[in-house]
Amino acid sequence: MAEIKTPPIRDLLEVHEDRENNLTFMKNVSIPLKASPLPIRANVYLPLSASGDDGKWPVLVTYGPYGKDIPYATFHAGSFAEVNPEHRSKYSAWETPDPVYWTARGYAVVRADERGLGQSPGLLDTMSRGTSECFFDVVEWCADQEWSTGKVGLLGISYYAGSQWRVAARRPKGLAAIVPWEGMSDYYRDRCRHGGILSDKFISFWWNRQVLVNQYGRPGRSKLTFPADGPGARGQEDTLEGDLPEDALAANRRDQTRDNEANRFRDDEYYASKEYDLADIEVPLLSVANWGGILLHLRGNVEGYARAGSRLKYLRFITGRHDLPFYYREEVEVQKSFLDAFLKGRDTVGWSEPGRVAPVTVTLRRGNVGFNDAEAEKGYAKREEEAWPIPRTEYTNFYLHPDRSLRKTKPGAGAGAGAEKKLSYKALGRIEQPELVSFSTPPFEEETEITGHVVAHLNVSVTPSADDGVRGEPDIDLFVTLRHVDVAGDEVLYTGTAGDGVPLCKGWLRVSNRKVHDEDPKHRAYLPHREYLSTDVLPVEAGAVYGVDVEVWPTNVVVEKGGRIVFEVSSGDTQGCGVFQHVSEVDRPASKFAGVNHIHFGDGLENFVTLPVIPPRV
């Protein structure tokens, strides 16, 4: 990477007393870095009156790419209009805690622009080791300030949650607790390459609307506009030191769209440089997972909780859009009680006493309440559990049958039953023209809860297409989906990340990446462990049948008596993907993937999906 190019850095700190909102606003505070002469710039919000705290407060920090100076109302006006009014102010910013609310409750708030973005100069390289090291310095700086008690907490959504895992694993001085709210913990598996398949459409949308346009030194940032339907870095202030030419901007960034397309394996330098160990996290942890986040964050929150080394850790499952529940009054009360316990020493709930608070809180999706209806979803019941996965889980195989049924019994013996059969579908399906086969259970004879991890075992092969010029070694991309159909025969859709209707869950696997490391301690029967290394790639030959285990993301549903579960196998994205699609022709070229895929049945070729059935408590 070329030397970072930047104009001479200036100190343009502004300090304002805002008596209307009872806070002191310090804009463009320069935070020094240990390994660079370039600062991280942040906005600092302090309670205006000491309120009995002697002018020192615990600090809530966010560090991310979306522009500390872009008002939430500008970044995504439609979302801002629906936020709980207690958390709407002129200082509100997308996916971060509102300074007016939190300073009024005795916290300092620091919102930092990530390196290379907003007003922070340097190399733009999101989710990298280098930018995480900068975040480390920001946390330690906050702990050392004269207005700080020395206790720092992390609180934020999505990217502002994903970055928490990484910096917490570095154990900065002063870090006392983290609340990663809907935030991936595994850059490769959760976000970029589902089962080894590039999730390119969201990466492109996110990079071009929310990140690249906010690069430090980019000309015309203050005049940028986007269509109103969705988030975008609208209204950022121009760079304090002025604009940079395009060659300098290009030299000062790692482009996520190009890097993710060019790199395929976790031992490629690009992905390897972003690795860290969740077990290194020691601080108290509240991981909040959304059942509807089936294509980005859900897996990371569950695995982050499971693998973190923290003695005090909690997992909370919620529903709703990814932008709103963070601000619900009842959820903020949970955030505040958790942070008060570890940043103020005021534990009114018992978070700091092992066993006082249940480690896991599950929201139970029962009934068809519609989707993107916050009030209706608040009617879902919650239940406390002692561990994750739920210890009384009965992992139950539902077998695929050639007649497209899905049953607890294996395909029966009988005349010709032992003969091999297969169901076929065209490869390289697209969401607008899906290619799939689906399997349905009979109506359930009693209400049945399914909560936890799902895994599918399939026997598959491919017949390459000569018409598409397939040459060399072919491959197979498997896309699987679990759906819930009610008594009336209608699919029940749930609220997805952007408010769209989504099914229960999805899973993916590139068959050349099928190698499972069952010797690794992270391997579990309900969650096969893959390393996705270049050295793990296995051949796929035309006509050969491969038995593979497909990781499917966790889910929850209470299937009513008479309801059904449908399991879908396809060769591309199907309904419920929204913007999270896998459509790169570089990653999925017709020359390698075109043809016809097959699911095989017969002696020794059992296909099944293992569902985590939860029996009622006795």
MARKESE-775492 format. One record per residue (C-alpha): residue number from 1; residue in one letter; x, y, z. Coordinates in nm, 2 decimals. Example, Ala and Ser with C-alpha at 12.3 -4.5 7.8 and 13.67 -1.06 7.14 Angstrom:
<sites>
- num|residuo|c1|c2|c3
- 1|A|1.23|-0.45|0.78
- 2|S|1.37|-0.11|0.71
</sites>
This chain:
<sites>
- num|residuo|c1|c2|c3
- 1|M|0.00|0.00|0.00
- 2|A|0.13|0.34|-0.10
- 3|E|0.22|0.60|0.16
- 4|I|-0.09|0.78|0.29
- 5|K|-0.13|1.12|0.13
- 6|T|-0.30|1.40|0.33
- 7|P|-0.29|1.78|0.36
- 8|P|-0.12|1.93|0.67
- 9|I|-0.34|1.84|0.97
- 10|R|-0.50|2.14|1.15
- 11|D|-0.66|2.17|1.49
- 12|L|-1.01|2.30|1.44
- 13|L|-1.17|2.20|1.78
- 14|E|-1.50|2.37|1.85
- 15|V|-1.66|2.38|2.20
- 16|H|-2.03|2.48|2.25
- 17|E|-2.25|2.49|2.56
- 18|D|-2.59|2.37|2.47
- 19|R|-2.81|2.48|2.76
- 20|E|-3.13|2.37|2.58
- 21|N|-3.01|2.01|2.58
- 22|N|-2.80|2.04|2.89
- 23|L|-2.47|1.93|2.74
- 24|T|-2.13|2.05|2.63
- 25|F|-2.06|1.97|2.26
- 26|M|-1.69|1.94|2.16
- 27|K|-1.66|1.90|1.79
- 28|N|-1.36|1.77|1.60
- 29|V|-1.16|1.66|1.90
- 30|S|-0.83|1.52|1.78
- 31|I|-0.74|1.19|1.94
- 32|P|-0.37|1.09|1.91
- 33|L|-0.27|0.75|1.79
- 34|K|0.03|0.55|1.91
- 35|A|0.14|0.43|1.57
- 36|S|0.06|0.73|1.35
- 37|P|0.10|1.11|1.35
- 38|L|-0.25|1.13|1.20
- 39|P|-0.54|1.17|1.46
- 40|I|-0.88|1.01|1.49
- 41|R|-1.14|1.29|1.51
- 42|A|-1.44|1.26|1.73
- 43|N|-1.73|1.45|1.87
- 44|V|-1.76|1.46|2.25
- 45|Y|-2.08|1.52|2.44
- 46|L|-2.06|1.59|2.81
- 47|P|-2.33|1.65|3.07
- 48|L|-2.34|2.03|3.12
- 49|S|-2.39|2.00|3.50
- 50|A|-2.20|1.76|3.72
- 51|S|-2.51|1.62|3.87
- 52|G|-2.32|1.50|4.18
- 53|D|-2.06|1.32|3.96
- 54|D|-1.78|1.57|4.02
- 55|G|-1.75|1.64|3.65
- 56|K|-1.64|1.29|3.57
- 57|W|-1.86|1.04|3.38
- 58|P|-1.83|0.69|3.24
- 59|V|-1.80|0.71|2.86
- 60|L|-2.00|0.55|2.58
- 61|V|-1.80|0.52|2.26
- 62|T|-1.88|0.45|1.90
- 63|Y|-1.62|0.43|1.62
- 64|G|-1.74|0.38|1.26
- 65|P|-1.76|0.49|0.90
- 66|Y|-2.09|0.67|0.85
- 67|G|-1.99|1.03|0.95
- 68|K|-2.00|1.16|1.30
- 69|D|-2.14|1.49|1.17
- 70|I|-2.42|1.35|0.95
- 71|P|-2.75|1.39|1.13
- 72|Y|-2.97|1.08|1.15
- 73|A|-3.25|1.28|1.00
- 74|T|-3.03|1.33|0.69
- 75|F|-2.87|0.99|0.67
- 76|H|-3.21|0.81|0.67
- 77|A|-3.51|1.04|0.72
- 78|G|-3.77|0.77|0.70
- 79|S|-3.61|0.57|0.97
- 80|F|-3.54|0.87|1.19
- 81|A|-3.91|0.96|1.18
- 82|E|-4.00|0.63|1.34
- 83|V|-3.74|0.63|1.62
- 84|N|-3.87|0.66|1.97
- 85|P|-3.89|1.04|2.03
- 86|E|-3.68|1.01|2.35
- 87|H|-3.39|0.93|2.12
- 88|R|-3.44|1.19|1.84
- 89|S|-3.23|1.50|1.87
- 90|K|-3.02|1.73|1.65
- 91|Y|-2.72|1.53|1.76
- 92|S|-2.87|1.18|1.67
- 93|A|-2.67|0.98|1.42
- 94|W|-2.75|0.65|1.24
- 95|E|-2.71|0.34|1.45
- 96|T|-2.55|0.51|1.75
- 97|P|-2.68|0.61|2.10
- 98|D|-2.84|0.96|2.12
- 99|P|-2.61|1.20|2.31
- 100|V|-2.90|1.40|2.46
- 101|Y|-3.06|1.10|2.62
- 102|W|-2.74|0.95|2.76
- 103|T|-2.58|1.26|2.89
- 104|A|-2.90|1.33|3.08
- 105|R|-2.84|1.00|3.25
- 106|G|-2.49|1.07|3.35
- 107|Y|-2.28|0.94|3.07
- 108|A|-2.02|1.11|2.84
- 109|V|-2.07|1.01|2.47
- 110|V|-1.78|1.00|2.22
- 111|R|-1.86|0.95|1.85
- 112|A|-1.55|0.89|1.65
- 113|D|-1.50|0.89|1.27
- 114|E|-1.31|0.57|1.17
- 115|R|-0.97|0.62|1.02
- 116|G|-0.98|0.74|0.66
- 117|L|-1.34|0.85|0.69
- 118|G|-1.53|1.16|0.78
- 119|Q|-1.28|1.40|0.94
- 120|S|-1.03|1.13|1.03
- 121|P|-0.73|1.11|0.79
- 122|G|-0.55|0.79|0.71
- 123|L|-0.60|0.46|0.53
- 124|L|-0.96|0.36|0.47
- 125|D|-0.97|-0.02|0.54
- 126|T|-1.29|-0.11|0.72
- 127|M|-1.29|-0.40|0.97
- 128|S|-0.91|-0.43|0.94
- 129|R|-0.65|-0.50|1.21
- 130|G|-0.51|-0.15|1.16
- 131|T|-0.84|0.04|1.21
- 132|S|-0.92|-0.18|1.51
- 133|E|-0.58|-0.07|1.66
- 134|C|-0.70|0.29|1.62
- 135|F|-1.02|0.21|1.80
- 136|F|-0.81|0.06|2.08
- 137|D|-0.63|0.40|2.11
- 138|V|-0.96|0.58|2.11
- 139|V|-1.09|0.37|2.40
- 140|E|-0.78|0.42|2.61
- 141|W|-0.78|0.80|2.54
- 142|C|-1.14|0.81|2.66
- 143|A|-1.05|0.63|2.98
- 144|D|-0.77|0.89|3.05
- 145|Q|-0.96|1.21|3.00
- 146|E|-1.01|1.45|3.30
- 147|W|-1.39|1.43|3.25
- 148|S|-1.38|1.05|3.25
- 149|T|-1.42|0.81|3.54
- 150|G|-1.19|0.57|3.36
- 151|K|-1.47|0.34|3.27
- 152|V|-1.56|0.29|2.90
- 153|G|-1.86|0.11|2.75
- 154|L|-1.93|0.03|2.38
- 155|L|-2.29|0.06|2.25
- 156|G|-2.41|0.07|1.89
- 157|I|-2.58|-0.12|1.61
- 158|S|-2.45|-0.31|1.31
- 159|Y|-2.11|-0.18|1.21
- 160|Y|-2.09|-0.01|1.54
- 161|A|-2.14|-0.35|1.70
- 162|G|-1.92|-0.55|1.47
- 163|S|-1.62|-0.33|1.55
- 164|Q|-1.68|-0.39|1.93
- 165|W|-1.59|-0.76|1.91
- 166|R|-1.26|-0.68|1.75
- 167|V|-1.15|-0.40|1.99
- 168|A|-1.27|-0.59|2.30
- 169|A|-1.05|-0.88|2.20
- 170|R|-0.75|-0.64|2.22
- 171|R|-0.84|-0.56|2.58
- 172|P|-0.79|-0.18|2.59
- 173|K|-0.74|-0.02|2.93
- 174|G|-1.06|0.12|3.07
- 175|L|-1.30|-0.10|2.86
- 176|A|-1.56|-0.22|3.11
- 177|A|-1.85|-0.36|2.91
- 178|I|-1.98|-0.40|2.55
- 179|V|-2.32|-0.42|2.40
- 180|P|-2.28|-0.54|2.03
- 181|W|-2.64|-0.49|1.90
- 182|E|-2.70|-0.68|1.58
- 183|G|-2.33|-0.70|1.48
- 184|M|-2.15|-0.97|1.29
- 185|S|-1.84|-1.11|1.46
- 186|D|-1.70|-1.31|1.17
- 187|Y|-1.61|-1.10|0.87
- 188|Y|-1.58|-1.39|0.63
- 189|R|-1.86|-1.62|0.73
- 190|D|-2.12|-1.37|0.85
- 191|R|-2.09|-1.09|0.60
- 192|C|-1.87|-1.16|0.29
- 193|R|-1.88|-1.52|0.19
- 194|H|-2.18|-1.73|0.30
- 195|G|-2.06|-2.09|0.28
- 196|G|-1.78|-1.96|0.06
- 197|I|-2.02|-1.78|-0.18
- 198|L|-1.96|-1.40|-0.22
- 199|S|-2.25|-1.19|-0.09
- 200|D|-2.17|-0.91|-0.33
- 201|K|-2.48|-0.71|-0.37
- 202|F|-2.51|-0.58|-0.02
- 203|I|-2.13|-0.51|0.00
- 204|S|-2.16|-0.30|-0.32
- 205|F|-2.47|-0.11|-0.19
- 206|W|-2.31|-0.05|0.15
- 207|W|-1.97|0.05|0.02
- 208|N|-2.10|0.29|-0.25
- 209|R|-2.38|0.46|-0.05
- 210|Q|-2.25|0.47|0.30
- 211|V|-1.87|0.44|0.30
- 212|L|-1.68|0.54|-0.01
- 213|V|-1.88|0.86|-0.04
- 214|N|-1.76|0.95|0.31
- 215|Q|-1.39|0.90|0.25
- 216|Y|-1.16|1.17|0.40
- 217|G|-1.07|1.42|0.13
- 218|R|-1.34|1.33|-0.11
- 219|P|-1.46|1.63|-0.31
- 220|G|-1.82|1.74|-0.30
- 221|R|-1.92|1.53|0.01
- 222|S|-2.15|1.81|0.13
- 223|K|-2.35|1.80|-0.19
- 224|L|-2.41|1.43|-0.22
- 225|T|-2.77|1.31|-0.26
- 226|F|-2.92|0.96|-0.29
- 227|P|-3.27|0.82|-0.35
- 228|A|-3.48|0.86|-0.04
- 229|D|-3.55|0.49|0.00
- 230|G|-3.28|0.38|0.24
- 231|P|-2.96|0.49|0.42
- 232|G|-2.69|0.70|0.25
- 233|A|-2.41|0.94|0.35
- 234|R|-2.61|1.25|0.27
- 235|G|-2.50|1.59|0.39
- 236|Q|-2.15|1.51|0.53
- 237|E|-1.94|1.82|0.58
- 238|D|-1.64|1.86|0.35
- 239|T|-1.30|1.76|0.48
- 240|L|-1.15|2.01|0.72
- 241|E|-0.81|2.01|0.54
- 242|G|-0.96|2.03|0.20
- 243|D|-1.00|1.78|-0.09
- 244|L|-0.76|1.52|-0.22
- 245|P|-0.71|1.43|-0.58
- 246|E|-0.85|1.10|-0.71
- 247|D|-0.51|0.93|-0.73
- 248|A|-0.45|1.01|-0.36
- 249|L|-0.80|0.89|-0.26
- 250|A|-0.74|0.56|-0.44
- 251|A|-0.40|0.51|-0.28
- 252|N|-0.56|0.58|0.06
- 253|R|-0.82|0.30|0.06
- 254|R|-0.89|-0.07|0.04
- 255|D|-1.20|-0.11|-0.17
- 256|Q|-1.43|-0.37|-0.02
- 257|T|-1.61|-0.45|-0.35
- 258|R|-1.28|-0.53|-0.53
- 259|D|-1.10|-0.70|-0.24
- 260|N|-1.39|-0.94|-0.15
- 261|E|-1.43|-1.04|-0.52
- 262|A|-1.05|-1.09|-0.56
- 263|N|-1.00|-1.30|-0.24
- 264|R|-1.18|-1.62|-0.18
- 265|F|-1.02|-1.79|0.12
- 266|R|-0.95|-1.71|0.49
- 267|D|-0.58|-1.77|0.44
- 268|D|-0.57|-1.50|0.16
- 269|E|-0.39|-1.20|0.31
- 270|Y|-0.69|-0.98|0.28
- 271|Y|-0.91|-1.21|0.51
- 272|A|-0.63|-1.33|0.72
- 273|S|-0.54|-0.97|0.82
- 274|K|-0.89|-0.93|0.97
- 275|E|-0.88|-1.23|1.20
- 276|Y|-0.89|-1.22|1.58
- 277|D|-0.99|-1.45|1.86
- 278|L|-1.33|-1.41|2.03
- 279|A|-1.20|-1.61|2.32
- 280|D|-0.97|-1.31|2.40
- 281|I|-1.28|-1.10|2.50
- 282|E|-1.30|-1.08|2.88
- 283|V|-1.53|-0.78|2.96
- 284|P|-1.90|-0.83|3.05
- 285|L|-2.09|-0.88|2.73
- 286|L|-2.46|-0.83|2.62
- 287|S|-2.50|-0.97|2.27
- 288|V|-2.83|-0.88|2.11
- 289|A|-2.93|-1.09|1.81
- 290|N|-3.23|-1.03|1.58
- 291|W|-3.42|-1.34|1.45
- 292|G|-3.49|-1.15|1.13
- 293|G|-3.12|-1.08|1.05
- 294|I|-3.09|-1.40|0.85
- 295|L|-2.83|-1.27|0.60
- 296|L|-2.59|-1.05|0.79
- 297|H|-2.57|-1.02|1.17
- 298|L|-2.76|-1.30|1.34
- 299|R|-2.50|-1.57|1.32
- 300|G|-2.23|-1.33|1.45
- 301|N|-2.42|-1.24|1.76
- 302|V|-2.49|-1.60|1.85
- 303|E|-2.14|-1.72|1.78
- 304|G|-1.99|-1.41|1.94
- 305|Y|-2.17|-1.49|2.26
- 306|A|-2.09|-1.86|2.24
- 307|R|-1.72|-1.82|2.19
- 308|A|-1.64|-1.50|2.39
- 309|G|-1.42|-1.56|2.69
- 310|S|-1.62|-1.33|2.92
- 311|R|-1.72|-1.47|3.26
- 312|L|-2.03|-1.26|3.25
- 313|K|-2.20|-1.28|2.92
- 314|Y|-2.56|-1.26|2.80
- 315|L|-2.75|-1.34|2.48
- 316|R|-3.08|-1.16|2.40
- 317|F|-3.29|-1.24|2.10
- 318|I|-3.52|-0.97|1.96
- 319|T|-3.74|-0.91|1.65
- 320|G|-3.81|-0.61|1.43
- 321|R|-3.61|-0.40|1.18
- 322|H|-3.25|-0.36|1.25
- 323|D|-3.27|0.02|1.30
- 324|L|-3.56|0.07|1.55
- 325|P|-3.56|-0.18|1.84
- 326|F|-3.23|-0.04|1.97
- 327|Y|-3.43|0.27|2.07
- 328|Y|-3.74|0.10|2.21
- 329|R|-3.80|0.22|2.56
- 330|E|-3.80|-0.14|2.70
- 331|E|-3.47|-0.23|2.52
- 332|V|-3.30|0.10|2.63
- 333|E|-3.39|0.01|2.99
- 334|V|-3.20|-0.32|2.94
- 335|Q|-2.90|-0.14|2.79
- 336|K|-2.90|0.12|3.07
- 337|S|-2.93|-0.13|3.35
- 338|F|-2.64|-0.34|3.20
- 339|L|-2.42|-0.04|3.15
- 340|D|-2.50|0.11|3.49
- 341|A|-2.39|-0.22|3.65
- 342|F|-2.05|-0.22|3.50
- 343|L|-1.97|0.15|3.43
- 344|K|-2.13|0.30|3.74
- 345|G|-2.14|0.01|3.99
- 346|R|-2.51|0.05|4.02
- 347|D|-2.65|-0.30|3.96
- 348|T|-3.02|-0.29|4.02
- 349|V|-3.09|-0.61|3.82
- 350|G|-2.80|-0.85|3.91
- 351|W|-2.60|-0.85|3.59
- 352|S|-2.27|-0.86|3.79
- 353|E|-2.38|-1.16|4.00
- 354|P|-2.35|-1.49|3.81
- 355|G|-2.68|-1.67|3.81
- 356|R|-2.90|-1.37|3.90
- 357|V|-2.99|-1.28|3.54
- 358|A|-3.07|-1.56|3.29
- 359|P|-2.78|-1.59|3.04
- 360|V|-3.02|-1.62|2.75
- 361|T|-3.35|-1.44|2.67
- 362|V|-3.55|-1.58|2.37
- 363|T|-3.83|-1.40|2.19
- 364|L|-4.08|-1.66|2.07
- 365|R|-4.23|-1.61|1.72
- 366|R|-4.58|-1.75|1.76
- 367|G|-4.86|-1.67|1.52
- 368|N|-4.88|-1.46|1.20
- 369|V|-4.86|-1.10|1.32
- 370|G|-4.74|-0.97|0.98
- 371|F|-4.40|-0.81|0.93
- 372|N|-4.26|-0.46|0.98
- 373|D|-4.52|-0.39|1.24
- 374|A|-4.33|-0.29|1.56
- 375|E|-4.64|-0.28|1.79
- 376|A|-4.76|-0.62|1.67
- 377|E|-4.42|-0.78|1.73
- 378|K|-4.40|-0.65|2.08
- 379|G|-4.67|-0.90|2.16
- 380|Y|-4.43|-1.19|2.11
- 381|A|-4.36|-1.35|2.44
- 382|K|-4.01|-1.37|2.59
- 383|R|-3.86|-1.66|2.78
- 384|E|-3.55|-1.70|2.99
- 385|E|-3.31|-1.99|2.93
- 386|E|-3.01|-2.12|3.12
- 387|A|-2.78|-2.16|2.82
- 388|W|-2.74|-2.16|2.45
- 389|P|-2.81|-2.38|2.27
- 390|I|-3.11|-2.46|2.49
- 391|P|-3.00|-2.77|2.69
- 392|R|-3.33|-2.96|2.64
- 393|T|-3.31|-2.93|2.26
- 394|E|-3.41|-3.25|2.08
- 395|Y|-3.22|-3.24|1.75
- 396|T|-3.47|-3.41|1.51
- 397|N|-3.40|-3.53|1.16
- 398|F|-3.67|-3.45|0.90
- 399|Y|-3.59|-3.66|0.59
- 400|L|-3.63|-3.54|0.23
- 401|H|-3.84|-3.79|0.02
- 402|P|-3.84|-3.81|-0.36
- 403|D|-4.21|-3.72|-0.35
- 404|R|-4.10|-3.38|-0.21
- 405|S|-4.23|-3.45|0.14
- 406|L|-4.03|-3.38|0.45
- 407|R|-4.09|-3.64|0.72
- 408|K|-3.94|-3.78|1.05
- 409|T|-3.93|-4.12|0.89
- 410|K|-3.67|-4.23|0.63
- 411|P|-3.78|-4.31|0.28
- 412|G|-3.96|-4.64|0.32
- 413|A|-3.86|-4.98|0.19
- 414|G|-4.06|-5.14|-0.09
- 415|A|-4.06|-5.23|-0.45
- 416|G|-3.79|-5.02|-0.61
- 417|A|-3.73|-4.82|-0.29
- 418|G|-3.36|-4.91|-0.29
- 419|A|-3.30|-4.79|-0.65
- 420|E|-3.14|-4.45|-0.68
- 421|K|-3.37|-4.16|-0.77
- 422|K|-3.29|-3.80|-0.81
- 423|L|-3.46|-3.46|-0.82
- 424|S|-3.30|-3.20|-1.05
- 425|Y|-3.31|-2.83|-1.10
- 426|K|-3.12|-2.58|-1.32
- 427|A|-2.80|-2.43|-1.18
- 428|L|-2.73|-2.06|-1.15
- 429|G|-3.08|-1.95|-1.06
- 430|R|-3.16|-1.59|-0.99
- 431|I|-3.40|-1.43|-0.75
- 432|E|-3.62|-1.31|-1.03
- 433|Q|-3.62|-1.66|-1.19
- 434|P|-3.54|-1.91|-0.91
- 435|E|-3.45|-2.27|-0.98
- 436|L|-3.54|-2.49|-0.68
- 437|V|-3.70|-2.80|-0.54
- 438|S|-3.89|-2.78|-0.21
- 439|F|-4.00|-3.04|0.05
- 440|S|-4.29|-3.00|0.29
- 441|T|-4.38|-3.16|0.62
- 442|P|-4.73|-3.29|0.67
- 443|P|-4.94|-3.07|0.90
- 444|F|-4.80|-3.08|1.25
- 445|E|-5.01|-3.28|1.48
- 446|E|-4.94|-3.06|1.78
- 447|E|-4.79|-2.72|1.84
- 448|T|-4.41|-2.75|1.81
- 449|E|-4.13|-2.51|1.90
- 450|I|-3.81|-2.50|1.69
- 451|T|-3.54|-2.28|1.84
- 452|G|-3.17|-2.31|1.77
- 453|H|-2.92|-2.42|1.51
- 454|V|-3.02|-2.60|1.19
- 455|V|-2.80|-2.82|0.97
- 456|A|-2.89|-3.00|0.64
- 457|H|-2.73|-3.31|0.49
- 458|L|-2.76|-3.34|0.12
- 459|N|-2.63|-3.58|-0.15
- 460|V|-2.57|-3.37|-0.46
- 461|S|-2.41|-3.38|-0.80
- 462|V|-2.39|-3.16|-1.11
- 463|T|-2.42|-3.22|-1.48
- 464|P|-2.23|-2.94|-1.65
- 465|S|-2.39|-2.76|-1.94
- 466|A|-2.20|-2.78|-2.27
- 467|D|-2.41|-2.49|-2.40
- 468|D|-2.26|-2.25|-2.14
- 469|G|-1.90|-2.35|-2.22
- 470|V|-1.83|-2.52|-1.89
- 471|R|-1.47|-2.64|-1.90
- 472|G|-1.24|-2.78|-1.64
- 473|E|-1.36|-2.86|-1.30
- 474|P|-1.73|-2.77|-1.23
- 475|D|-1.87|-2.67|-0.89
- 476|I|-2.21|-2.65|-0.71
- 477|D|-2.35|-2.36|-0.50
- 478|L|-2.62|-2.47|-0.26
- 479|F|-2.88|-2.22|-0.13
- 480|V|-3.12|-2.36|0.13
- 481|T|-3.42|-2.19|0.30
- 482|L|-3.66|-2.29|0.58
- 483|R|-4.01|-2.16|0.56
- 484|H|-4.32|-2.17|0.78
- 485|V|-4.66|-2.22|0.63
- 486|D|-4.97|-2.17|0.85
- 487|V|-5.29|-2.36|0.87
- 488|A|-5.45|-2.16|0.59
- 489|G|-5.17|-2.25|0.36
- 490|D|-5.00|-1.91|0.36
- 491|E|-4.63|-1.86|0.42
- 492|V|-4.57|-1.67|0.74
- 493|L|-4.31|-1.39|0.68
- 494|Y|-4.11|-1.22|0.95
- 495|T|-3.95|-0.88|0.97
- 496|G|-3.61|-0.87|0.79
- 497|T|-3.33|-0.63|0.84
- 498|A|-3.48|-0.36|0.61
- 499|G|-3.84|-0.42|0.70
- 500|D|-3.89|-0.67|0.42
- 501|G|-4.07|-1.00|0.47
- 502|V|-3.83|-1.29|0.52
- 503|P|-3.86|-1.66|0.58
- 504|L|-3.73|-1.85|0.89
- 505|C|-3.37|-1.88|0.79
- 506|K|-3.12|-1.96|0.51
- 507|G|-2.80|-2.14|0.46
- 508|W|-2.53|-2.18|0.19
- 509|L|-2.24|-2.39|0.08
- 510|R|-2.01|-2.40|-0.22
- 511|V|-1.95|-2.77|-0.26
- 512|S|-1.57|-2.74|-0.33
- 513|N|-1.56|-2.58|0.02
- 514|R|-1.73|-2.88|0.18
- 515|K|-1.44|-3.00|0.40
- 516|V|-1.54|-3.00|0.77
- 517|H|-1.28|-2.98|1.05
- 518|D|-1.45|-3.21|1.29
- 519|E|-1.13|-3.23|1.50
- 520|D|-1.15|-2.86|1.58
- 521|P|-1.30|-2.77|1.93
- 522|K|-1.53|-2.53|1.75
- 523|H|-1.70|-2.81|1.55
- 524|R|-2.04|-2.91|1.68
- 525|A|-2.28|-3.16|1.54
- 526|Y|-2.54|-2.88|1.49
- 527|L|-2.28|-2.64|1.34
- 528|P|-2.02|-2.80|1.12
- 529|H|-1.69|-2.61|1.14
- 530|R|-1.52|-2.51|0.82
- 531|E|-1.19|-2.32|0.79
- 532|Y|-1.25|-2.21|0.43
- 533|L|-0.88|-2.23|0.35
- 534|S|-0.73|-2.25|0.00
- 535|T|-0.57|-2.58|0.12
- 536|D|-0.91|-2.72|0.21
- 537|V|-1.06|-2.70|-0.14
- 538|L|-1.18|-3.04|-0.26
- 539|P|-1.25|-3.14|-0.62
- 540|V|-1.60|-3.15|-0.78
- 541|E|-1.63|-3.39|-1.07
- 542|A|-1.92|-3.40|-1.31
- 543|G|-2.16|-3.68|-1.22
- 544|A|-2.00|-3.77|-0.89
- 545|V|-2.23|-3.76|-0.58
- 546|Y|-2.11|-3.57|-0.28
- 547|G|-2.26|-3.60|0.07
- 548|V|-2.24|-3.25|0.23
- 549|D|-2.34|-3.08|0.55
- 550|V|-2.49|-2.73|0.50
- 551|E|-2.48|-2.49|0.79
- 552|V|-2.81|-2.31|0.82
- 553|W|-2.84|-2.00|1.04
- 554|P|-3.02|-2.02|1.38
- 555|T|-3.39|-1.97|1.40
- 556|N|-3.70|-1.97|1.61
- 557|V|-4.07|-2.04|1.54
- 558|V|-4.36|-2.19|1.72
- 559|V|-4.54|-2.40|1.46
- 560|E|-4.91|-2.42|1.54
- 561|K|-5.11|-2.74|1.51
- 562|G|-5.18|-2.79|1.14
- 563|G|-4.89|-2.57|1.03
- 564|R|-4.61|-2.70|0.81
- 565|I|-4.24|-2.65|0.76
- 566|V|-4.10|-2.62|0.40
- 567|F|-3.74|-2.69|0.32
- 568|E|-3.62|-2.54|-0.01
- 569|V|-3.30|-2.62|-0.21
- 570|S|-3.20|-2.39|-0.49
- 571|S|-2.91|-2.29|-0.71
- 572|G|-2.94|-1.91|-0.63
- 573|D|-3.11|-1.65|-0.41
- 574|T|-3.48|-1.69|-0.35
- 575|Q|-3.75|-1.48|-0.18
- 576|G|-3.63|-1.32|0.14
- 577|C|-3.28|-1.21|0.03
- 578|G|-3.36|-0.85|-0.03
- 579|V|-3.03|-0.67|-0.10
- 580|F|-2.82|-0.95|0.04
- 581|Q|-2.78|-1.14|-0.29
- 582|H|-2.50|-1.35|-0.44
- 583|V|-2.49|-1.25|-0.80
- 584|S|-2.12|-1.18|-0.89
- 585|E|-2.04|-1.33|-1.23
- 586|V|-1.68|-1.33|-1.13
- 587|D|-1.75|-1.54|-0.82
- 588|R|-2.02|-1.75|-0.99
- 589|P|-1.92|-1.77|-1.36
- 590|A|-2.14|-1.98|-1.60
- 591|S|-1.82|-2.15|-1.72
- 592|K|-1.79|-2.32|-1.38
- 593|F|-2.15|-2.33|-1.23
- 594|A|-2.39|-2.37|-1.53
- 595|G|-2.57|-2.70|-1.58
- 596|V|-2.82|-2.90|-1.38
- 597|N|-2.79|-2.98|-1.01
- 598|H|-2.93|-3.30|-0.86
- 599|I|-3.03|-3.43|-0.52
- 600|H|-2.98|-3.81|-0.50
- 601|F|-3.19|-4.06|-0.31
- 602|G|-3.14|-4.43|-0.25
- 603|D|-2.95|-4.68|-0.03
- 604|G|-2.68|-4.49|0.17
- 605|L|-2.81|-4.16|0.03
- 606|E|-3.02|-4.01|0.30
- 607|N|-3.10|-3.64|0.28
- 608|F|-3.23|-3.46|0.59
- 609|V|-3.26|-3.13|0.77
- 610|T|-3.19|-3.15|1.15
- 611|L|-3.43|-2.91|1.34
- 612|P|-3.38|-2.81|1.70
- 613|V|-3.71|-2.91|1.86
- 614|I|-3.77|-2.77|2.21
- 615|P|-4.00|-2.98|2.43
- 616|P|-4.22|-2.80|2.68
- 617|R|-4.07|-2.76|3.03
- 618|V|-4.20|-3.02|3.27
</sites>
